[in-house]
Amino acid sequence: MNQTFQALVVRETSARTYTRTIEERNIGALPPGDVLIRVQFSSLNYKDGLSCIGNRGVTRHYPHTPGIDAAGIVESSESSNFKFGDPVIVTSFDLGMNTPGGFGQFIRVPSDWVMPLPDGISLRESMIYGTAGLTAALSLDLLQYHGVSPEHGPIVITGATGGVGSVSVALFAKQGYSVSASTGKTDADAFLKELGASEVINRQAVDDKSSMPLLKEVWAGGVDTVGDNTLATLLRSCKQNGAVVATGLVRSPNLQTTVFPFILRGVSLLGINAQGSSMALREKTWRRLAKEWRPKNLENLAVDCNLEQLNIAIDRILSGTQRGRVVVNLQ
């Protein structure tokens, strides 16, 4: 197929510098796969930003088109599970990492990466969630599984203006939790309270630098996107039998703590890997996002851009100044 399409392409130049340009690509040059999808919407994640600056833990080879999320219409399929015209979602797997991703108007992927669009949600709305929303929903599910319910006390969410953080604030508030949203942005109060936060706290409040192995019991649970001492502080200040979900490492992948939160308070440290989630779990979680977990203020989470405007949004997410989610319109 010689049809061309537009895509954001990251190229490595000399001295490990990287350029981002919109280029005409050929569908025939896409990698093998049994489902070809015309992408209508994508979304911007921190991992996409890392791919754009040559992080080899995300993307090994360049030139490359990032975009770990894509929502669109099946253009052609060699799989009996999908047919021309089906609305579908592809999130994470290897999409946008080492496989050309959703920042292009077409993707070709294995059929076991593809999920039918759930009833009750549009293609664009699915990208308001994207991988960040899936991660937030998996965190909610996991904390509920470990018995952390609203009556046990407040939930703290760090990096609350980011993708995972902002969707987590909205989802947990919808389920009746008292949410303490932690952020370093001084102008984020109104945004986070619109999403449902009960209070907005400065990130210094969850960055205790004392050597105390345990702190005052404050949180029934938490969702941490930051890592390092922030995650250690949450563990040390969690209530009896509480739990903290680790979803990110914006600050650092390091964690220095003691075993005391675990053996004296029964605190659990839980991990989320959306990319490694089974399709059955994904489908169940997406059905919840489309219906009973859907926040009324879903639209407040996102801003829209097109391919031409995407570079600006990438710079913002890398600098830590992006707020909420970015939906990329590729139509």
Order of alpha helices (4+ residues) and beta strands (2+ residues): beta-beta-beta-alpha-beta-beta-beta-beta-alpha-beta-alpha-beta-alpha-beta-beta-alpha-beta-alpha-beta-alpha-beta-alpha-beta
